Amino acid sequence: MQKRPIVILKLTQKIILFKALPFLTNLLQSRHKTMNIFSPFKLIKKDPHTRARLGRITTAHGVIETPEFMPVGTQATVKTLDVHDLYSSGAQVILGNTYHLHLRPGEKIIKKLGGLHKFMNWHKPILTDSGGFQVFSLKNGEHTNKQLVTIDEDGVNFRSYINGSLHRFTPESAIKIQHDLGADIIMAFDECTSDTVPHAIALAAMERTHRWAVRCIAAHKKLKKGGSAGPLLFGIIQGGSHQDLRVKSAQFITSLPFDGIAIGGESIGYNMEATGTIMEYLAPYLPENKPRYTMGLGASPGDFFKAVAAGADMFDCVAPTRIARNGGLFIHPRNGGAPANKYRLCITNAAYRTDKKPIDVWCDCFTCTHHSRAYLHHLFKADEILGLRLASIHNVHFALKVMREIRESIANGTFVALYKKWK
């Protein structure tokens, strides 16, 4: 009997919040248009022939020169690499995964230990996603139990893939978790759908994403104690494969006071043709004074150029390290890299059994300056863990060196010429 008033109160609060959302949205949009807010992003130079841009993002743990590829450290580690490897590679920023870190070890433990930076001993910027993509992947996967996820207007219930325990994410809790993790850049909680869903389903998910975006901003503002800067908050454009929804989402998300704009969705990065199309028709709606983040892009060095030419400032992908652990090693066009082989060689091929050359003479990573293709071939054939590590060191270093050359080419006005060498 004592619990009933509490339940009624919570239900009443949710109804009031839902009814207040249009007013809150209008208020945020109005303030965004009229307030002269310090922008953490500085646009330095634009390429005259493409949409490539040179920029700089200022965060609490340092500056990120853009455009930049961001290595993914899903569970507070970029697989097989330590922070020394990351510093040596020239990494400016890495990613952490809110979904995985919430499940293990938990944001409370990480906060108690001083936040992700101290936990990892990484003192440069960290971006965390909101967990939305991972949560909805449980629902959208072809071979998953749909009962793992249930969605309502307030949030999402899901079960841990580790032990089956029940968890709940709301826009407010997703923002709170990321604040507790201590990230420098955090993401709004969104509803990600499969690209194959009908227009009506994509529309409903997009509209919910918009309502959640407003709630994320309110929660973020509340958590910034004493007027402190706090982490940067990025909004996410959704809409699936439907152009009208993508445009509508871009117009809404960019009308809110986010620090950056992300383009999310199932196909982004994995289907570069679709990604290019989406980037092309969204370009007129993206503000120049905010960083643009294409989520999950970067499976191939060739993709870097396509993304940058389309106007992307930031992108991330697990592929470089995942490919490395499967023996796929990046190579430069001058050493055989091409779109046909996705700019990589397969080190397990017999051709490399006695090859004394480094993986790539253009690359100056630890692996390429200390070991031969033959040695890497042996390590993979012998199932030695060192092989996975050396391969990952190479791919991450290689990817980030490509990005440095891209930034230099934009600064020097030679981006188009460099891009042609990678086609």
KABELFEN-V32479 format. One record per residue. N is the residue number from 0. RES is the residue in one small letter. SS is DSSP state (~ for helix, > for strand, _ for the rest). PSI is psi in whole degrees, -180 to 180 (none if undefined). D_FIRST is the distance of its C-alpha to the first C-alpha in Angstrom with 2 decimals. Layout:
# KABELFEN-V32479
n:N res:RES ss:SS psi:PSI d_first:D_FIRST
n:N res:RES ss:SS psi:PSI d_first:D_FIRST
This chain:
# KABELFEN-V32479
n:0 res:m ss:_ psi:-33 d_first:0.00
n:1 res:q ss:_ psi:-24 d_first:3.80
n:2 res:k ss:_ psi:-21 d_first:5.53
n:3 res:r ss:~ psi:-47 d_first:5.66
n:4 res:p ss:~ psi:-35 d_first:8.13
n:5 res:i ss:~ psi:-43 d_first:9.96
n:6 res:v ss:~ psi:-44 d_first:10.58
n:7 res:i ss:~ psi:-41 d_first:11.79
n:8 res:l ss:~ psi:-46 d_first:13.84
n:9 res:k ss:~ psi:-41 d_first:15.44
n:10 res:l ss:~ psi:-42 d_first:16.31
n:11 res:t ss:~ psi:-41 d_first:17.78
n:12 res:q ss:~ psi:-40 d_first:19.74
n:13 res:k ss:~ psi:-40 d_first:21.21
n:14 res:i ss:~ psi:-43 d_first:22.27
n:15 res:i ss:~ psi:-43 d_first:23.87
n:16 res:l ss:~ psi:-45 d_first:25.62
n:17 res:f ss:~ psi:-43 d_first:26.95
n:18 res:k ss:~ psi:-27 d_first:28.30
n:19 res:a ss:~ psi:-11 d_first:29.81
n:20 res:l ss:~ psi:-45 d_first:31.67
n:21 res:p ss:~ psi:-42 d_first:34.83
n:22 res:f ss:~ psi:-44 d_first:35.17
n:23 res:l ss:~ psi:-40 d_first:34.65
n:24 res:t ss:~ psi:-48 d_first:37.17
n:25 res:n ss:~ psi:-38 d_first:39.73
n:26 res:l ss:~ psi:-46 d_first:39.30
n:27 res:l ss:~ psi:-42 d_first:39.90
n:28 res:q ss:~ psi:-39 d_first:42.86
n:29 res:s ss:~ psi:-45 d_first:44.35
n:30 res:r ss:~ psi:-37 d_first:44.14
n:31 res:h ss:~ psi:-36 d_first:45.57
n:32 res:k ss:~ psi:-30 d_first:48.58
n:33 res:t ss:~ psi:-26 d_first:49.29
n:34 res:m ss:_ psi:140 d_first:48.52
n:35 res:n ss:_ psi:83 d_first:51.24
n:36 res:i ss:_ psi:138 d_first:49.16
n:37 res:f ss:_ psi:129 d_first:50.95
n:38 res:s ss:_ psi:129 d_first:51.40
n:39 res:p ss:_ psi:-8 d_first:51.22
n:40 res:f ss:> psi:134 d_first:53.60
n:41 res:k ss:> psi:121 d_first:57.31
n:42 res:l ss:> psi:119 d_first:59.46
n:43 res:i ss:> psi:-45 d_first:62.85
n:44 res:k ss:> psi:148 d_first:64.94
n:45 res:k ss:> psi:140 d_first:64.87
n:46 res:d ss:_ psi:131 d_first:67.14
n:47 res:p ss:_ psi:-16 d_first:69.40
n:48 res:h ss:_ psi:-17 d_first:69.62
n:49 res:t ss:_ psi:-171 d_first:66.03
n:50 res:r ss:_ psi:12 d_first:62.53
n:51 res:a ss:_ psi:142 d_first:62.65
n:52 res:r ss:> psi:147 d_first:61.52
n:53 res:l ss:> psi:129 d_first:61.90
n:54 res:g ss:> psi:-175 d_first:59.10
n:55 res:r ss:> psi:129 d_first:57.23
n:56 res:i ss:> psi:127 d_first:53.52
n:57 res:t ss:> psi:125 d_first:52.69
n:58 res:t ss:> psi:175 d_first:49.63
n:59 res:a ss:_ psi:-23 d_first:48.44
n:60 res:h ss:_ psi:26 d_first:50.25
n:61 res:g ss:> psi:178 d_first:53.43
n:62 res:v ss:> psi:142 d_first:55.16
n:63 res:i ss:> psi:116 d_first:55.12
n:64 res:e ss:> psi:130 d_first:58.38
n:65 res:t ss:> psi:155 d_first:57.88
n:66 res:p ss:_ psi:153 d_first:58.28
n:67 res:e ss:> psi:143 d_first:56.80
n:68 res:f ss:> psi:138 d_first:55.51
n:69 res:m ss:> psi:114 d_first:52.48
n:70 res:p ss:> psi:145 d_first:52.27
n:71 res:v ss:> psi:121 d_first:48.88
n:72 res:g ss:_ psi:73 d_first:47.25
n:73 res:t ss:_ psi:-54 d_first:44.22
n:74 res:q ss:_ psi:48 d_first:42.85
n:75 res:a ss:_ psi:28 d_first:44.44
n:76 res:t ss:_ psi:135 d_first:47.84
n:77 res:v ss:_ psi:117 d_first:50.47
n:78 res:k ss:_ psi:128 d_first:51.19
n:79 res:t ss:_ psi:-8 d_first:54.08
n:80 res:l ss:_ psi:148 d_first:54.84
n:81 res:d ss:_ psi:175 d_first:54.34
n:82 res:v ss:~ psi:-30 d_first:54.23
n:83 res:h ss:~ psi:-41 d_first:57.98
n:84 res:d ss:~ psi:-41 d_first:58.64
n:85 res:l ss:~ psi:-43 d_first:56.56
n:86 res:y ss:~ psi:-44 d_first:58.34
n:87 res:s ss:~ psi:-31 d_first:61.69
n:88 res:s ss:~ psi:-15 d_first:60.94
n:89 res:g ss:_ psi:15 d_first:60.43
n:90 res:a ss:_ psi:133 d_first:56.77
n:91 res:q ss:_ psi:-29 d_first:55.37
n:92 res:v ss:> psi:144 d_first:51.73
n:93 res:i ss:> psi:165 d_first:49.62
n:94 res:l ss:> psi:148 d_first:46.34
n:95 res:g ss:> psi:154 d_first:43.17
n:96 res:n ss:_ psi:114 d_first:40.55
n:97 res:t ss:~ psi:-43 d_first:36.97
n:98 res:y ss:~ psi:-52 d_first:35.55
n:99 res:h ss:~ psi:-41 d_first:37.52
n:100 res:l ss:~ psi:-28 d_first:37.13
n:101 res:h ss:~ psi:-41 d_first:33.35
n:102 res:l ss:~ psi:-32 d_first:33.33
n:103 res:r ss:_ psi:120 d_first:35.98
n:104 res:p ss:_ psi:-7 d_first:36.28
n:105 res:g ss:_ psi:141 d_first:33.48
n:106 res:e ss:~ psi:-27 d_first:33.75
n:107 res:k ss:~ psi:-41 d_first:32.26
n:108 res:i ss:~ psi:-45 d_first:35.15
n:109 res:i ss:~ psi:-42 d_first:37.71
n:110 res:k ss:~ psi:-42 d_first:36.57
n:111 res:k ss:~ psi:-32 d_first:36.71
n:112 res:l ss:_ psi:9 d_first:40.24
n:113 res:g ss:_ psi:7 d_first:41.37
n:114 res:g ss:_ psi:171 d_first:40.72
n:115 res:l ss:~ psi:-38 d_first:42.62
n:116 res:h ss:~ psi:-47 d_first:45.98
n:117 res:k ss:~ psi:-37 d_first:46.01
n:118 res:f ss:~ psi:-42 d_first:44.32
n:119 res:m ss:~ psi:-16 d_first:47.17
n:120 res:n ss:_ psi:39 d_first:49.84
n:121 res:w ss:_ psi:122 d_first:50.46
n:122 res:h ss:_ psi:18 d_first:51.30
n:123 res:k ss:_ psi:178 d_first:51.87
n:124 res:p ss:> psi:149 d_first:49.43
n:125 res:i ss:> psi:135 d_first:46.56
n:126 res:l ss:> psi:135 d_first:44.85
n:127 res:t ss:> psi:140 d_first:41.53
n:128 res:d ss:_ psi:174 d_first:40.33
n:129 res:s ss:_ psi:-10 d_first:36.73
n:130 res:g ss:_ psi:-6 d_first:36.17
n:131 res:g ss:~ psi:-47 d_first:36.04
n:132 res:f ss:~ psi:-44 d_first:39.19
n:133 res:q ss:~ psi:-43 d_first:38.20
n:134 res:v ss:~ psi:-47 d_first:34.70
n:135 res:f ss:~ psi:-17 d_first:36.13
n:136 res:s ss:~ psi:-31 d_first:39.04
n:137 res:l ss:~ psi:-33 d_first:36.67
n:138 res:k ss:~ psi:-37 d_first:35.96
n:139 res:n ss:~ psi:-12 d_first:39.52
n:140 res:g ss:_ psi:146 d_first:41.47
n:141 res:e ss:_ psi:-29 d_first:43.55
n:142 res:h ss:_ psi:30 d_first:42.74
n:143 res:t ss:_ psi:161 d_first:39.11
n:144 res:n ss:_ psi:115 d_first:35.94
n:145 res:k ss:~ psi:-20 d_first:34.34
n:146 res:q ss:~ psi:-7 d_first:30.90
n:147 res:l ss:~ psi:-23 d_first:31.35
n:148 res:v ss:> psi:132 d_first:30.40
n:149 res:t ss:> psi:137 d_first:27.97
n:150 res:i ss:> psi:138 d_first:28.29
n:151 res:d ss:_ psi:180 d_first:26.18
n:152 res:e ss:_ psi:-31 d_first:26.84
n:153 res:d ss:_ psi:-30 d_first:24.93
n:154 res:g ss:> psi:-153 d_first:26.63
n:155 res:v ss:> psi:133 d_first:27.52
n:156 res:n ss:> psi:138 d_first:26.03
n:157 res:f ss:> psi:159 d_first:28.75
n:158 res:r ss:> psi:143 d_first:29.55
n:159 res:s ss:_ psi:136 d_first:31.94
n:160 res:y ss:_ psi:-11 d_first:35.42
n:161 res:i ss:_ psi:-51 d_first:35.73
n:162 res:n ss:_ psi:7 d_first:33.04
n:163 res:g ss:_ psi:4 d_first:30.79
n:164 res:s ss:_ psi:150 d_first:27.81
n:165 res:l ss:> psi:135 d_first:25.53
n:166 res:h ss:> psi:162 d_first:26.04
n:167 res:r ss:> psi:130 d_first:25.36
n:168 res:f ss:> psi:134 d_first:27.83
n:169 res:t ss:> psi:168 d_first:27.33
n:170 res:p ss:~ psi:-40 d_first:30.13
n:171 res:e ss:~ psi:-44 d_first:28.57
n:172 res:s ss:~ psi:-35 d_first:28.07
n:173 res:a ss:~ psi:-40 d_first:31.56
n:174 res:i ss:~ psi:-42 d_first:33.12
n:175 res:k ss:~ psi:-43 d_first:31.29
n:176 res:i ss:~ psi:-44 d_first:32.47
n:177 res:q ss:~ psi:-35 d_first:36.01
n:178 res:h ss:~ psi:-43 d_first:35.97
n:179 res:d ss:~ psi:-35 d_first:34.89
n:180 res:l ss:~ psi:-25 d_first:37.71
n:181 res:g ss:_ psi:28 d_first:40.10
n:182 res:a ss:_ psi:158 d_first:41.97
n:183 res:d ss:_ psi:-32 d_first:44.59
n:184 res:i ss:> psi:128 d_first:43.95
n:185 res:i ss:> psi:160 d_first:40.58
n:186 res:m ss:> psi:146 d_first:39.76
n:187 res:a ss:_ psi:151 d_first:37.30
n:188 res:f ss:_ psi:124 d_first:34.83
n:189 res:d ss:_ psi:166 d_first:36.28
n:190 res:e ss:_ psi:113 d_first:36.04
n:191 res:c ss:_ psi:131 d_first:39.23
n:192 res:t ss:_ psi:165 d_first:40.44
n:193 res:s ss:_ psi:149 d_first:43.34
n:194 res:d ss:_ psi:-15 d_first:46.57
n:195 res:t ss:_ psi:-2 d_first:46.90
n:196 res:v ss:_ psi:150 d_first:43.81
n:197 res:p ss:_ psi:162 d_first:44.60
n:198 res:h ss:~ psi:-42 d_first:44.82
n:199 res:a ss:~ psi:-40 d_first:41.62
n:200 res:i ss:~ psi:-42 d_first:39.53
n:201 res:a ss:~ psi:-38 d_first:41.35
n:202 res:l ss:~ psi:-46 d_first:40.76
n:203 res:a ss:~ psi:-42 d_first:36.98
n:204 res:a ss:~ psi:-40 d_first:36.87
n:205 res:m ss:~ psi:-44 d_first:39.17
n:206 res:e ss:~ psi:-36 d_first:37.18
n:207 res:r ss:~ psi:-40 d_first:33.98
n:208 res:t ss:~ psi:-40 d_first:36.10
n:209 res:h ss:~ psi:-43 d_first:37.12
n:210 res:r ss:~ psi:-40 d_first:33.62
n:211 res:w ss:~ psi:-33 d_first:32.68
n:212 res:a ss:~ psi:-43 d_first:35.92
n:213 res:v ss:~ psi:-42 d_first:34.89
n:214 res:r ss:~ psi:-36 d_first:31.57
n:215 res:c ss:~ psi:-43 d_first:33.56
n:216 res:i ss:~ psi:-43 d_first:35.90
n:217 res:a ss:~ psi:-42 d_first:33.16
n:218 res:a ss:~ psi:-41 d_first:31.50
n:219 res:h ss:~ psi:-45 d_first:34.98
n:220 res:k ss:~ psi:-40 d_first:35.90
n:221 res:k ss:~ psi:-34 d_first:32.78
n:222 res:l ss:~ psi:-16 d_first:33.59
n:223 res:k ss:_ psi:92 d_first:37.21
n:224 res:k ss:~ psi:140 d_first:36.91
n:225 res:g ss:~ psi:23 d_first:39.43
n:226 res:g ss:~ psi:13 d_first:41.24
n:227 res:s ss:_ psi:156 d_first:42.47
n:228 res:a ss:_ psi:-45 d_first:43.97
n:229 res:g ss:_ psi:-175 d_first:41.62
n:230 res:p ss:_ psi:161 d_first:42.20
n:231 res:l ss:> psi:142 d_first:43.71
n:232 res:l ss:> psi:125 d_first:41.44
n:233 res:f ss:> psi:140 d_first:42.95
n:234 res:g ss:> psi:161 d_first:41.78
n:235 res:i ss:> psi:127 d_first:42.43
n:236 res:i ss:> psi:129 d_first:44.27
n:237 res:q ss:_ psi:-163 d_first:43.21
n:238 res:g ss:_ psi:1 d_first:44.33
n:239 res:g ss:_ psi:-139 d_first:45.65
n:240 res:s ss:_ psi:11 d_first:49.19
n:241 res:h ss:_ psi:115 d_first:49.07
n:242 res:q ss:~ psi:-42 d_first:51.33
n:243 res:d ss:~ psi:-36 d_first:49.84
n:244 res:l ss:~ psi:-39 d_first:46.35
n:245 res:r ss:~ psi:-45 d_first:47.77
n:246 res:v ss:~ psi:-44 d_first:49.57
n:247 res:k ss:~ psi:-41 d_first:46.57
n:248 res:s ss:~ psi:-42 d_first:44.44
n:249 res:a ss:~ psi:-42 d_first:47.23
n:250 res:q ss:~ psi:-39 d_first:47.46
n:251 res:f ss:~ psi:-51 d_first:43.75
n:252 res:i ss:~ psi:-40 d_first:43.31
n:253 res:t ss:_ psi:-13 d_first:46.52
n:254 res:s ss:_ psi:-11 d_first:45.40
n:255 res:l ss:_ psi:158 d_first:42.62
n:256 res:p ss:_ psi:56 d_first:43.35
n:257 res:f ss:_ psi:155 d_first:43.39
n:258 res:d ss:_ psi:-20 d_first:45.92
n:259 res:g ss:> psi:164 d_first:47.15
n:260 res:i ss:> psi:126 d_first:46.99
n:261 res:a ss:> psi:150 d_first:46.45
n:262 res:i ss:> psi:112 d_first:47.38
n:263 res:g ss:_ psi:-180 d_first:45.09
n:264 res:g ss:_ psi:163 d_first:44.98
n:265 res:e ss:_ psi:-41 d_first:45.95
n:266 res:s ss:_ psi:-16 d_first:49.70
n:267 res:i ss:_ psi:120 d_first:50.26
n:268 res:g ss:_ psi:-38 d_first:52.67
n:269 res:y ss:_ psi:-28 d_first:52.83
n:270 res:n ss:_ psi:94 d_first:54.75
n:271 res:m ss:~ psi:-28 d_first:57.14
n:272 res:e ss:~ psi:-46 d_first:58.66
n:273 res:a ss:~ psi:-39 d_first:55.31
n:274 res:t ss:~ psi:-45 d_first:54.45
n:275 res:g ss:~ psi:-40 d_first:57.77
n:276 res:t ss:~ psi:-45 d_first:57.23
n:277 res:i ss:~ psi:-45 d_first:53.78
n:278 res:m ss:~ psi:-37 d_first:55.16
n:279 res:e ss:~ psi:-49 d_first:58.11
n:280 res:y ss:~ psi:-11 d_first:56.27
n:281 res:l ss:~ psi:-21 d_first:53.59
n:282 res:a ss:~ psi:-45 d_first:56.24
n:283 res:p ss:~ psi:-16 d_first:56.79
n:284 res:y ss:~ psi:-3 d_first:53.11
n:285 res:l ss:_ psi:126 d_first:52.69
n:286 res:p ss:_ psi:142 d_first:53.29
n:287 res:e ss:_ psi:-22 d_first:56.16
n:288 res:n ss:_ psi:14 d_first:54.57
n:289 res:k ss:_ psi:145 d_first:51.71
n:290 res:p ss:> psi:147 d_first:51.93
n:291 res:r ss:> psi:125 d_first:51.57
n:292 res:y ss:> psi:114 d_first:49.88
n:293 res:t ss:> psi:113 d_first:50.42
n:294 res:m ss:_ psi:131 d_first:47.81
n:295 res:g ss:_ psi:22 d_first:48.97
n:296 res:l ss:_ psi:139 d_first:52.67
n:297 res:g ss:_ psi:32 d_first:55.50
n:298 res:a ss:_ psi:-23 d_first:56.44
n:299 res:s ss:_ psi:145 d_first:60.13
n:300 res:p ss:~ psi:-31 d_first:62.25
n:301 res:g ss:~ psi:-32 d_first:63.56
n:302 res:d ss:~ psi:-30 d_first:60.08
n:303 res:f ss:~ psi:-46 d_first:60.09
n:304 res:f ss:~ psi:-41 d_first:63.04
n:305 res:k ss:~ psi:-43 d_first:61.56
n:306 res:a ss:~ psi:-46 d_first:58.32
n:307 res:v ss:~ psi:-43 d_first:60.19
n:308 res:a ss:~ psi:-27 d_first:62.64
n:309 res:a ss:_ psi:-4 d_first:59.72
n:310 res:g ss:_ psi:8 d_first:58.37
n:311 res:a ss:_ psi:140 d_first:55.75
n:312 res:d ss:_ psi:-27 d_first:55.38
n:313 res:m ss:> psi:145 d_first:53.04
n:314 res:f ss:> psi:158 d_first:52.21
n:315 res:d ss:> psi:158 d_first:50.91
n:316 res:c ss:> psi:144 d_first:51.14
n:317 res:v ss:_ psi:-12 d_first:50.70
n:318 res:a ss:~ psi:-45 d_first:53.88
n:319 res:p ss:~ psi:-42 d_first:56.54
n:320 res:t ss:~ psi:-35 d_first:55.12
n:321 res:r ss:~ psi:-44 d_first:54.03
n:322 res:i ss:~ psi:-41 d_first:57.50
n:323 res:a ss:~ psi:-43 d_first:59.08
n:324 res:r ss:~ psi:-13 d_first:57.32
n:325 res:n ss:_ psi:13 d_first:58.83
n:326 res:g ss:_ psi:9 d_first:62.32
n:327 res:g ss:> psi:117 d_first:62.51
n:328 res:l ss:> psi:131 d_first:64.24
n:329 res:f ss:> psi:141 d_first:64.89
n:330 res:i ss:_ psi:148 d_first:68.53
n:331 res:h ss:_ psi:153 d_first:70.29
n:332 res:p ss:~ psi:-35 d_first:72.35
n:333 res:r ss:~ psi:-13 d_first:75.53
n:334 res:n ss:~ psi:24 d_first:74.68
n:335 res:g ss:_ psi:-4 d_first:73.79
n:336 res:g ss:_ psi:137 d_first:70.38
n:337 res:a ss:_ psi:162 d_first:69.99
n:338 res:p ss:~ psi:-35 d_first:67.46
n:339 res:a ss:~ psi:-38 d_first:68.52
n:340 res:n ss:~ psi:12 d_first:67.45
n:341 res:k ss:_ psi:31 d_first:64.59
n:342 res:y ss:_ psi:43 d_first:66.49
n:343 res:r ss:> psi:158 d_first:66.02
n:344 res:l ss:> psi:159 d_first:67.85
n:345 res:c ss:> psi:107 d_first:66.58
n:346 res:i ss:_ psi:-16 d_first:67.61
n:347 res:t ss:_ psi:-7 d_first:67.47
n:348 res:n ss:_ psi:143 d_first:70.43
n:349 res:a ss:~ psi:-24 d_first:73.58
n:350 res:a ss:~ psi:-22 d_first:75.52
n:351 res:y ss:~ psi:7 d_first:73.97
n:352 res:r ss:_ psi:-36 d_first:74.82
n:353 res:t ss:_ psi:21 d_first:77.84
n:354 res:d ss:_ psi:116 d_first:77.09
n:355 res:k ss:_ psi:-11 d_first:77.84
n:356 res:k ss:_ psi:156 d_first:76.55
n:357 res:p ss:_ psi:170 d_first:73.24
n:358 res:i ss:_ psi:-46 d_first:70.49
n:359 res:d ss:_ psi:123 d_first:71.61
n:360 res:v ss:_ psi:-21 d_first:74.32
n:361 res:w ss:_ psi:-29 d_first:72.70
n:362 res:c ss:_ psi:138 d_first:69.58
n:363 res:d ss:_ psi:29 d_first:69.75
n:364 res:c ss:_ psi:169 d_first:66.63
n:365 res:f ss:~ psi:-43 d_first:66.87
n:366 res:t ss:~ psi:-47 d_first:67.10
n:367 res:c ss:~ psi:-26 d_first:69.93
n:368 res:t ss:~ psi:-5 d_first:71.88
n:369 res:h ss:~ psi:-19 d_first:71.67
n:370 res:h ss:_ psi:158 d_first:71.46
n:371 res:s ss:_ psi:166 d_first:73.14
n:372 res:r ss:~ psi:-37 d_first:71.93
n:373 res:a ss:~ psi:-41 d_first:73.40
n:374 res:y ss:~ psi:-43 d_first:71.22
n:375 res:l ss:~ psi:-41 d_first:68.04
n:376 res:h ss:~ psi:-46 d_first:69.15
n:377 res:h ss:~ psi:-46 d_first:69.60
n:378 res:l ss:~ psi:-41 d_first:66.19
n:379 res:f ss:~ psi:-40 d_first:64.43
n:380 res:k ss:~ psi:-31 d_first:66.53
n:381 res:a ss:_ psi:2 d_first:65.80
n:382 res:d ss:_ psi:38 d_first:62.03
n:383 res:e ss:_ psi:136 d_first:62.18
n:384 res:i ss:~ psi:-33 d_first:59.18
n:385 res:l ss:~ psi:-33 d_first:61.62
n:386 res:g ss:~ psi:-42 d_first:62.60
n:387 res:l ss:~ psi:-41 d_first:59.11
n:388 res:r ss:~ psi:-49 d_first:59.07
n:389 res:l ss:~ psi:-37 d_first:62.57
n:390 res:a ss:~ psi:-40 d_first:61.93
n:391 res:s ss:~ psi:-40 d_first:58.72
n:392 res:i ss:~ psi:-45 d_first:60.54
n:393 res:h ss:~ psi:-52 d_first:63.17
n:394 res:n ss:~ psi:-40 d_first:60.99
n:395 res:v ss:~ psi:-47 d_first:58.81
n:396 res:h ss:~ psi:-45 d_first:61.89
n:397 res:f ss:~ psi:-48 d_first:63.79
n:398 res:a ss:~ psi:-44 d_first:61.03
n:399 res:l ss:~ psi:-29 d_first:60.77
n:400 res:k ss:~ psi:-39 d_first:64.57
n:401 res:v ss:~ psi:-43 d_first:64.72
n:402 res:m ss:~ psi:-37 d_first:62.23
n:403 res:r ss:~ psi:-41 d_first:64.40
n:404 res:e ss:~ psi:-36 d_first:67.41
n:405 res:i ss:~ psi:-46 d_first:65.54
n:406 res:r ss:~ psi:-42 d_first:64.65
n:407 res:e ss:~ psi:-39 d_first:68.26
n:408 res:s ss:~ psi:-37 d_first:69.59
n:409 res:i ss:~ psi:-42 d_first:67.50
n:410 res:a ss:~ psi:-36 d_first:68.74
n:411 res:n ss:~ psi:-4 d_first:72.32
n:412 res:g ss:_ psi:23 d_first:72.21
n:413 res:t ss:_ psi:22 d_first:72.85
n:414 res:f ss:~ psi:-45 d_first:69.53
n:415 res:v ss:~ psi:-42 d_first:71.04
n:416 res:a ss:~ psi:-42 d_first:73.90
n:417 res:l ss:~ psi:-43 d_first:71.55
n:418 res:y ss:~ psi:-41 d_first:69.32
n:419 res:k ss:~ psi:-32 d_first:72.42
n:420 res:k ss:~ psi:-19 d_first:73.10
n:421 res:w ss:_ psi:9 d_first:69.75
n:422 res:k ss:_ psi:none d_first:70.24
